[in-house]
Each structure stands twice: as C-alpha cells, then as structure tokens.
C-alpha cells in the first residue's frame, strides 16, 4: 500500500480522476482533505516527519 500527502489547490475529485489513469482495476484510491495544523506521530522516521513540519507550517 502506498500513501501520499500532497499540498495542492486541486479538489479531491480532481486528484482522484487524475490518478485513475495510473492504477489497475484491482487498485483503490482514497483522497481526502486533511487538517495538518494538529497532528502527532509515533515511531515514524525523522526524515518523514521533518517535511511535515517545514512544508505545512
């Protein structure tokens, strides 16, 4: 399973529709707008956490 966080001005529907052309019939796509002003993590590599701190705040 792959997961991504992106900062964009596109809507969830626009992102889903774009990604649909890159997946197989048995793949799934879930796109949601999330609030990154309040988050916490545990046991996540620092190299993954650092971009969240600098990109979204």
mmCIF file of the N, C-alpha and C atoms, coordinates in Angstrom:
data_MODEL
# 
_entry.id   MODEL 
# 
loop_
_atom_site.group_PDB 
_atom_site.id 
_atom_site.type_symbol 
_atom_site.label_atom_id 
_atom_site.label_alt_id 
_atom_site.label_comp_id 
_atom_site.label_asym_id 
_atom_site.label_entity_id 
_atom_site.label_seq_id 
_atom_site.pdbx_PDB_ins_code 
_atom_site.Cartn_x 
_atom_site.Cartn_y 
_atom_site.Cartn_z 
_atom_site.occupancy 
_atom_site.B_iso_or_equiv 
_atom_site.pdbx_formal_charge 
_atom_site.auth_seq_id 
_atom_site.auth_comp_id 
_atom_site.auth_asym_id 
_atom_site.auth_atom_id 
_atom_site.pdbx_PDB_model_num 
ATOM 1   N N  . UNK A 1 1  ? 0.845   -1.165 0.000   1.00 0.00 ? 1  UNK A N  1 
ATOM 2   C CA . UNK A 1 1  ? 0.000   0.000  0.000   1.00 0.00 ? 1  UNK A CA 1 
ATOM 3   C C  . UNK A 1 1  ? 0.897   1.236  0.000   1.00 0.00 ? 1  UNK A C  1 
ATOM 4   N N  . UNK A 1 2  ? 0.545   2.188  -0.815  1.00 0.00 ? 2  UNK A N  1 
ATOM 5   C CA . UNK A 1 2  ? 1.266   3.462  -0.871  1.00 0.00 ? 2  UNK A CA 1 
ATOM 6   C C  . UNK A 1 2  ? 0.379   4.560  -0.318  1.00 0.00 ? 2  UNK A C  1 
ATOM 7   N N  . UNK A 1 3  ? 0.999   5.499  0.367   1.00 0.00 ? 3  UNK A N  1 
ATOM 8   C CA . UNK A 1 3  ? 0.269   6.635  0.924   1.00 0.00 ? 3  UNK A CA 1 
ATOM 9   C C  . UNK A 1 3  ? 1.054   7.898  0.624   1.00 0.00 ? 3  UNK A C  1 
ATOM 10  N N  . UNK A 1 4  ? 0.325   8.958  0.325   1.00 0.00 ? 4  UNK A N  1 
ATOM 11  C CA . UNK A 1 4  ? 0.968   10.220 -0.011  1.00 0.00 ? 4  UNK A CA 1 
ATOM 12  C C  . UNK A 1 4  ? 0.246   11.366 0.668   1.00 0.00 ? 4  UNK A C  1 
ATOM 13  N N  . UNK A 1 5  ? 0.988   12.390 1.027   1.00 0.00 ? 5  UNK A N  1 
ATOM 14  C CA . UNK A 1 5  ? 0.422   13.658 1.479   1.00 0.00 ? 5  UNK A CA 1 
ATOM 15  C C  . UNK A 1 5  ? 0.906   14.704 0.493   1.00 0.00 ? 5  UNK A C  1 
ATOM 16  N N  . UNK A 1 6  ? -0.020  15.434 -0.079  1.00 0.00 ? 6  UNK A N  1 
ATOM 17  C CA . UNK A 1 6  ? 0.343   16.480 -1.032  1.00 0.00 ? 6  UNK A CA 1 
ATOM 18  C C  . UNK A 1 6  ? -0.352  17.774 -0.653  1.00 0.00 ? 6  UNK A C  1 
ATOM 19  N N  . UNK A 1 7  ? 0.315   18.859 -0.901  1.00 0.00 ? 7  UNK A N  1 
ATOM 20  C CA . UNK A 1 7  ? -0.277  20.176 -0.717  1.00 0.00 ? 7  UNK A CA 1 
ATOM 21  C C  . UNK A 1 7  ? -0.628  20.690 -2.103  1.00 0.00 ? 7  UNK A C  1 
ATOM 22  N N  . UNK A 1 8  ? -1.904  20.968 -2.334  1.00 0.00 ? 8  UNK A N  1 
ATOM 23  C CA . UNK A 1 8  ? -2.355  21.325 -3.672  1.00 0.00 ? 8  UNK A CA 1 
ATOM 24  C C  . UNK A 1 8  ? -3.599  22.203 -3.610  1.00 0.00 ? 8  UNK A C  1 
ATOM 25  N N  . UNK A 1 9  ? -3.894  22.829 -4.706  1.00 0.00 ? 9  UNK A N  1 
ATOM 26  C CA . UNK A 1 9  ? -5.133  23.602 -4.817  1.00 0.00 ? 9  UNK A CA 1 
ATOM 27  C C  . UNK A 1 9  ? -6.218  22.806 -5.535  1.00 0.00 ? 9  UNK A C  1 
ATOM 28  N N  . UNK A 1 10 ? -5.877  21.598 -5.996  1.00 0.00 ? 10 UNK A N  1 
ATOM 29  C CA . UNK A 1 10 ? -6.859  20.754 -6.669  1.00 0.00 ? 10 UNK A CA 1 
ATOM 30  C C  . UNK A 1 10 ? -7.859  20.180 -5.668  1.00 0.00 ? 10 UNK A C  1 
ATOM 31  N N  . UNK A 1 11 ? -9.051  19.868 -6.157  1.00 0.00 ? 11 UNK A N  1 
ATOM 32  C CA . UNK A 1 11 ? -10.054 19.229 -5.302  1.00 0.00 ? 11 UNK A CA 1 
ATOM 33  C C  . UNK A 1 11 ? -9.753  17.736 -5.192  1.00 0.00 ? 11 UNK A C  1 
ATOM 34  N N  . UNK A 1 12 ? -10.369 17.106 -4.217  1.00 0.00 ? 12 UNK A N  1 
ATOM 35  C CA . UNK A 1 12 ? -10.204 15.660 -4.059  1.00 0.00 ? 12 UNK A CA 1 
ATOM 36  C C  . UNK A 1 12 ? -10.653 14.919 -5.307  1.00 0.00 ? 12 UNK A C  1 
ATOM 37  N N  . UNK A 1 13 ? -11.740 15.352 -5.895  1.00 0.00 ? 13 UNK A N  1 
ATOM 38  C CA . UNK A 1 13 ? -12.251 14.711 -7.113  1.00 0.00 ? 13 UNK A CA 1 
ATOM 39  C C  . UNK A 1 13 ? -11.279 14.858 -8.275  1.00 0.00 ? 13 UNK A C  1 
ATOM 40  N N  . UNK A 1 14 ? -10.685 16.019 -8.406  1.00 0.00 ? 14 UNK A N  1 
ATOM 41  C CA . UNK A 1 14 ? -9.721  16.237 -9.486  1.00 0.00 ? 14 UNK A CA 1 
ATOM 42  C C  . UNK A 1 14 ? -8.498  15.329 -9.326  1.00 0.00 ? 14 UNK A C  1 
ATOM 43  N N  . UNK A 1 15 ? -8.031  15.187 -8.112  1.00 0.00 ? 15 UNK A N  1 
ATOM 44  C CA . UNK A 1 15 ? -6.876  14.325 -7.856  1.00 0.00 ? 15 UNK A CA 1 
ATOM 45  C C  . UNK A 1 15 ? -7.236  12.870 -8.136  1.00 0.00 ? 15 UNK A C  1 
ATOM 46  N N  . UNK A 1 16 ? -8.387  12.436 -7.646  1.00 0.00 ? 16 UNK A N  1 
ATOM 47  C CA . UNK A 1 16 ? -8.839  11.066 -7.903  1.00 0.00 ? 16 UNK A CA 1 
ATOM 48  C C  . UNK A 1 16 ? -8.921  10.780 -9.395  1.00 0.00 ? 16 UNK A C  1 
ATOM 49  N N  . UNK A 1 17 ? -9.544  11.678 -10.120 1.00 0.00 ? 17 UNK A N  1 
ATOM 50  C CA . UNK A 1 17 ? -9.710  11.475 -11.557 1.00 0.00 ? 17 UNK A CA 1 
ATOM 51  C C  . UNK A 1 17 ? -8.369  11.414 -12.276 1.00 0.00 ? 17 UNK A C  1 
ATOM 52  N N  . UNK A 1 18 ? -7.428  12.223 -11.854 1.00 0.00 ? 18 UNK A N  1 
ATOM 53  C CA . UNK A 1 18 ? -6.091  12.190 -12.447 1.00 0.00 ? 18 UNK A CA 1 
ATOM 54  C C  . UNK A 1 18 ? -5.406  10.850 -12.173 1.00 0.00 ? 18 UNK A C  1 
ATOM 55  N N  . UNK A 1 19 ? -5.490  10.384 -10.937 1.00 0.00 ? 19 UNK A N  1 
ATOM 56  C CA . UNK A 1 19 ? -4.798  9.156  -10.554 1.00 0.00 ? 19 UNK A CA 1 
ATOM 57  C C  . UNK A 1 19 ? -5.413  7.901  -11.162 1.00 0.00 ? 19 UNK A C  1 
ATOM 58  N N  . UNK A 1 20 ? -6.687  7.942  -11.485 1.00 0.00 ? 20 UNK A N  1 
ATOM 59  C CA . UNK A 1 20 ? -7.375  6.762  -12.021 1.00 0.00 ? 20 UNK A CA 1 
ATOM 60  C C  . UNK A 1 20 ? -6.706  6.205  -13.267 1.00 0.00 ? 20 UNK A C  1 
ATOM 61  N N  . UNK A 1 21 ? -6.093  7.037  -14.049 1.00 0.00 ? 21 UNK A N  1 
ATOM 62  C CA . UNK A 1 21 ? -5.461  6.554  -15.279 1.00 0.00 ? 21 UNK A CA 1 
ATOM 63  C C  . UNK A 1 21 ? -4.136  5.825  -15.011 1.00 0.00 ? 21 UNK A C  1 
ATOM 64  N N  . UNK A 1 22 ? -3.677  5.833  -13.768 1.00 0.00 ? 22 UNK A N  1 
ATOM 65  C CA . UNK A 1 22 ? -2.405  5.200  -13.426 1.00 0.00 ? 22 UNK A CA 1 
ATOM 66  C C  . UNK A 1 22 ? -2.553  3.935  -12.580 1.00 0.00 ? 22 UNK A C  1 
ATOM 67  N N  . UNK A 1 23 ? -3.772  3.516  -12.292 1.00 0.00 ? 23 UNK A N  1 
ATOM 68  C CA . UNK A 1 23 ? -3.973  2.350  -11.434 1.00 0.00 ? 23 UNK A CA 1 
ATOM 69  C C  . UNK A 1 23 ? -4.637  1.216  -12.210 1.00 0.00 ? 23 UNK A C  1 
ATOM 70  N N  . UNK A 1 24 ? -4.499  0.016  -11.682 1.00 0.00 ? 24 UNK A N  1 
ATOM 71  C CA . UNK A 1 24 ? -5.144  -1.158 -12.255 1.00 0.00 ? 24 UNK A CA 1 
ATOM 72  C C  . UNK A 1 24 ? -6.564  -1.287 -11.716 1.00 0.00 ? 24 UNK A C  1 
ATOM 73  N N  . UNK A 1 25 ? -7.332  -2.188 -12.326 1.00 0.00 ? 25 UNK A N  1 
ATOM 74  C CA . UNK A 1 25 ? -8.731  -2.365 -11.936 1.00 0.00 ? 25 UNK A CA 1 
ATOM 75  C C  . UNK A 1 25 ? -8.893  -2.865 -10.503 1.00 0.00 ? 25 UNK A C  1 
ATOM 76  N N  . UNK A 1 26 ? -7.868  -3.499 -9.942  1.00 0.00 ? 26 UNK A N  1 
ATOM 77  C CA . UNK A 1 26 ? -7.973  -4.014 -8.576  1.00 0.00 ? 26 UNK A CA 1 
ATOM 78  C C  . UNK A 1 26 ? -7.311  -3.098 -7.540  1.00 0.00 ? 26 UNK A C  1 
ATOM 79  N N  . UNK A 1 27 ? -6.853  -1.926 -7.954  1.00 0.00 ? 27 UNK A N  1 
ATOM 80  C CA . UNK A 1 27 ? -6.285  -0.938 -7.033  1.00 0.00 ? 27 UNK A CA 1 
ATOM 81  C C  . UNK A 1 27 ? -7.396  -0.061 -6.468  1.00 0.00 ? 27 UNK A C  1 
ATOM 82  N N  . UNK A 1 28 ? -7.100  0.594  -5.372  1.00 0.00 ? 28 UNK A N  1 
ATOM 83  C CA . UNK A 1 28 ? -8.053  1.538  -4.787  1.00 0.00 ? 28 UNK A CA 1 
ATOM 84  C C  . UNK A 1 28 ? -7.390  2.897  -4.633  1.00 0.00 ? 28 UNK A C  1 
ATOM 85  N N  . UNK A 1 29 ? -8.224  3.914  -4.642  1.00 0.00 ? 29 UNK A N  1 
ATOM 86  C CA . UNK A 1 29 ? -7.773  5.294  -4.440  1.00 0.00 ? 29 UNK A CA 1 
ATOM 87  C C  . UNK A 1 29 ? -8.684  5.915  -3.390  1.00 0.00 ? 29 UNK A C  1 
ATOM 88  N N  . UNK A 1 30 ? -8.086  6.575  -2.422  1.00 0.00 ? 30 UNK A N  1 
ATOM 89  C CA . UNK A 1 30 ? -8.847  7.339  -1.436  1.00 0.00 ? 30 UNK A CA 1 
ATOM 90  C C  . UNK A 1 30 ? -8.171  8.695  -1.314  1.00 0.00 ? 30 UNK A C  1 
ATOM 91  N N  . UNK A 1 31 ? -8.916  9.762  -1.555  1.00 0.00 ? 31 UNK A N  1 
ATOM 92  C CA . UNK A 1 31 ? -8.383  11.119 -1.485  1.00 0.00 ? 31 UNK A CA 1 
ATOM 93  C C  . UNK A 1 31 ? -9.240  11.903 -0.504  1.00 0.00 ? 31 UNK A C  1 
ATOM 94  N N  . UNK A 1 32 ? -8.598  12.621 0.410   1.00 0.00 ? 32 UNK A N  1 
ATOM 95  C CA . UNK A 1 32 ? -9.333  13.413 1.390   1.00 0.00 ? 32 UNK A CA 1 
ATOM 96  C C  . UNK A 1 32 ? -8.542  14.662 1.738   1.00 0.00 ? 32 UNK A C  1 
ATOM 97  N N  . UNK A 1 33 ? -9.259  15.715 2.047   1.00 0.00 ? 33 UNK A N  1 
ATOM 98  C CA . UNK A 1 33 ? -8.627  16.930 2.550   1.00 0.00 ? 33 UNK A CA 1 
ATOM 99  C C  . UNK A 1 33 ? -8.435  16.743 4.051   1.00 0.00 ? 33 UNK A C  1 
ATOM 100 N N  . UNK A 1 34 ? -7.218  16.981 4.518   1.00 0.00 ? 34 UNK A N  1 
ATOM 101 C CA . UNK A 1 34 ? -6.946  16.810 5.941   1.00 0.00 ? 34 UNK A CA 1 
ATOM 102 C C  . UNK A 1 34 ? -6.364  18.094 6.522   1.00 0.00 ? 34 UNK A C  1 
ATOM 103 N N  . UNK A 1 35 ? -6.547  18.269 7.808   1.00 0.00 ? 35 UNK A N  1 
ATOM 104 C CA . UNK A 1 35 ? -6.030  19.434 8.521   1.00 0.00 ? 35 UNK A CA 1 
ATOM 105 C C  . UNK A 1 35 ? -4.697  19.059 9.153   1.00 0.00 ? 35 UNK A C  1 
ATOM 106 N N  . UNK A 1 36 ? -3.630  19.626 8.642   1.00 0.00 ? 36 UNK A N  1 
ATOM 107 C CA . UNK A 1 36 ? -2.312  19.308 9.173   1.00 0.00 ? 36 UNK A CA 1 
ATOM 108 C C  . UNK A 1 36 ? -1.843  20.314 10.220  1.00 0.00 ? 36 UNK A C  1 
ATOM 109 N N  . UNK A 1 37 ? -2.771  21.077 10.766  1.00 0.00 ? 37 UNK A N  1 
ATOM 110 C CA . UNK A 1 37 ? -2.405  22.003 11.833  1.00 0.00 ? 37 UNK A CA 1 
ATOM 111 C C  . UNK A 1 37 ? -2.321  21.303 13.179  1.00 0.00 ? 37 UNK A C  1 
ATOM 112 N N  . UNK A 1 38 ? -2.905  20.124 13.279  1.00 0.00 ? 38 UNK A N  1 
ATOM 113 C CA . UNK A 1 38 ? -2.891  19.368 14.531  1.00 0.00 ? 38 UNK A CA 1 
ATOM 114 C C  . UNK A 1 38 ? -2.622  17.906 14.198  1.00 0.00 ? 38 UNK A C  1 
ATOM 115 N N  . UNK A 1 39 ? -1.415  17.451 14.450  1.00 0.00 ? 39 UNK A N  1 
ATOM 116 C CA . UNK A 1 39 ? -1.069  16.071 14.148  1.00 0.00 ? 39 UNK A CA 1 
ATOM 117 C C  . UNK A 1 39 ? -0.024  15.579 15.134  1.00 0.00 ? 39 UNK A C  1 
ATOM 118 N N  . UNK A 1 40 ? 0.093   14.286 15.232  1.00 0.00 ? 40 UNK A N  1 
ATOM 119 C CA . UNK A 1 40 ? 1.089   13.661 16.096  1.00 0.00 ? 40 UNK A CA 1 
ATOM 120 C C  . UNK A 1 40 ? 1.520   12.360 15.435  1.00 0.00 ? 40 UNK A C  1 
ATOM 121 N N  . UNK A 1 41 ? 2.690   11.890 15.803  1.00 0.00 ? 41 UNK A N  1 
ATOM 122 C CA . UNK A 1 41 ? 3.172   10.639 15.232  1.00 0.00 ? 41 UNK A CA 1 
ATOM 123 C C  . UNK A 1 41 ? 3.928   9.857  16.293  1.00 0.00 ? 41 UNK A C  1 
ATOM 124 N N  . UNK A 1 42 ? 4.111   8.590  16.010  1.00 0.00 ? 42 UNK A N  1 
ATOM 125 C CA . UNK A 1 42 ? 4.896   7.725  16.881  1.00 0.00 ? 42 UNK A CA 1 
ATOM 126 C C  . UNK A 1 42 ? 5.684   6.757  16.013  1.00 0.00 ? 42 UNK A C  1 
ATOM 127 N N  . UNK A 1 43 ? 6.945   6.646  16.275  1.00 0.00 ? 43 UNK A N  1 
ATOM 128 C CA . UNK A 1 43 ? 7.803   5.679  15.611  1.00 0.00 ? 43 UNK A CA 1 
ATOM 129 C C  . UNK A 1 43 ? 7.858   5.888  14.092  1.00 0.00 ? 43 UNK A C  1 
ATOM 130 N N  . UNK A 1 44 ? 7.772   7.128  13.684  1.00 0.00 ? 44 UNK A N  1 
ATOM 131 C CA . UNK A 1 44 ? 7.883   7.478  12.268  1.00 0.00 ? 44 UNK A CA 1 
ATOM 132 C C  . UNK A 1 44 ? 9.285   8.045  12.053  1.00 0.00 ? 44 UNK A C  1 
ATOM 133 N N  . UNK A 1 45 ? 9.926   7.620  10.983  1.00 0.00 ? 45 UNK A N  1 
ATOM 134 C CA . UNK A 1 45 ? 11.282  8.085  10.712  1.00 0.00 ? 45 UNK A CA 1 
ATOM 135 C C  . UNK A 1 45 ? 11.329  9.613  10.643  1.00 0.00 ? 45 UNK A C  1 
ATOM 136 N N  . UNK A 1 46 ? 12.364  10.185 11.232  1.00 0.00 ? 46 UNK A N  1 
ATOM 137 C CA . UNK A 1 46 ? 12.514  11.639 11.269  1.00 0.00 ? 46 UNK A CA 1 
ATOM 138 C C  . UNK A 1 46 ? 12.518  12.246 9.871   1.00 0.00 ? 46 UNK A C  1 
ATOM 139 N N  . UNK A 1 47 ? 13.080  11.530 8.903   1.00 0.00 ? 47 UNK A N  1 
ATOM 140 C CA . UNK A 1 47 ? 13.125  12.050 7.532   1.00 0.00 ? 47 UNK A CA 1 
ATOM 141 C C  . UNK A 1 47 ? 11.723  12.190 6.932   1.00 0.00 ? 47 UNK A C  1 
ATOM 142 N N  . UNK A 1 48 ? 10.738  11.518 7.501   1.00 0.00 ? 48 UNK A N  1 
ATOM 143 C CA . UNK A 1 48 ? 9.357   11.663 7.047   1.00 0.00 ? 48 UNK A CA 1 
ATOM 144 C C  . UNK A 1 48 ? 8.622   12.757 7.812   1.00 0.00 ? 48 UNK A C  1 
ATOM 145 N N  . UNK A 1 49 ? 9.002   12.964 9.059   1.00 0.00 ? 49 UNK A N  1 
ATOM 146 C CA . UNK A 1 49 ? 8.340   13.960 9.899   1.00 0.00 ? 49 UNK A CA 1 
ATOM 147 C C  . UNK A 1 49 ? 8.828   15.371 9.583   1.00 0.00 ? 49 UNK A C  1 
ATOM 148 N N  . UNK A 1 50 ? 10.109  15.539 9.330   1.00 0.00 ? 50 UNK A N  1 
ATOM 149 C CA . UNK A 1 50 ? 10.672  16.869 9.089   1.00 0.00 ? 50 UNK A CA 1 
ATOM 150 C C  . UNK A 1 50 ? 9.969   17.633 7.966   1.00 0.00 ? 50 UNK A C  1 
ATOM 151 N N  . UNK A 1 51 ? 9.697   17.012 6.824   1.00 0.00 ? 51 UNK A N  1 
ATOM 152 C CA . UNK A 1 51 ? 8.994   17.763 5.772   1.00 0.00 ? 51 UNK A CA 1 
ATOM 153 C C  . UNK A 1 51 ? 7.597   18.227 6.193   1.00 0.00 ? 51 UNK A C  1 
ATOM 154 N N  . UNK A 1 52 ? 6.936   17.464 7.039   1.00 0.00 ? 52 UNK A N  1 
ATOM 155 C CA . UNK A 1 52 ? 5.617   17.894 7.519   1.00 0.00 ? 52 UNK A CA 1 
ATOM 156 C C  . UNK A 1 52 ? 5.735   19.172 8.336   1.00 0.00 ? 52 UNK A C  1 
ATOM 157 N N  . UNK A 1 53 ? 6.783   19.264 9.126   1.00 0.00 ? 53 UNK A N  1 
ATOM 158 C CA . UNK A 1 53 ? 6.984   20.446 9.964   1.00 0.00 ? 53 UNK A CA 1 
ATOM 159 C C  . UNK A 1 53 ? 7.305   21.680 9.131   1.00 0.00 ? 53 UNK A C  1 
ATOM 160 N N  . UNK A 1 54 ? 8.068   21.520 8.067   1.00 0.00 ? 54 UNK A N  1 
ATOM 161 C CA . UNK A 1 54 ? 8.503   22.681 7.291   1.00 0.00 ? 54 UNK A CA 1 
ATOM 162 C C  . UNK A 1 54 ? 7.575   23.029 6.139   1.00 0.00 ? 54 UNK A C  1 
ATOM 163 N N  . UNK A 1 55 ? 6.897   22.055 5.576   1.00 0.00 ? 55 UNK A N  1 
ATOM 164 C CA . UNK A 1 55 ? 6.064   22.297 4.400   1.00 0.00 ? 55 UNK A CA 1 
ATOM 165 C C  . UNK A 1 55 ? 4.698   22.851 4.758   1.00 0.00 ? 55 UNK A C  1 
ATOM 166 N N  . UNK A 1 56 ? 4.130   22.400 5.836   1.00 0.00 ? 56 UNK A N  1 
ATOM 167 C CA . UNK A 1 56 ? 2.744   22.728 6.132   1.00 0.00 ? 56 UNK A CA 1 
ATOM 168 C C  . UNK A 1 56 ? 2.574   23.763 7.232   1.00 0.00 ? 56 UNK A C  1 
ATOM 169 N N  . UNK A 1 57 ? 3.682   24.238 7.820   1.00 0.00 ? 57 UNK A N  1 
ATOM 170 C CA . UNK A 1 57 ? 3.547   25.214 8.907   1.00 0.00 ? 57 UNK A CA 1 
ATOM 171 C C  . UNK A 1 57 ? 4.359   26.444 8.638   1.00 0.00 ? 57 UNK A C  1 
# 
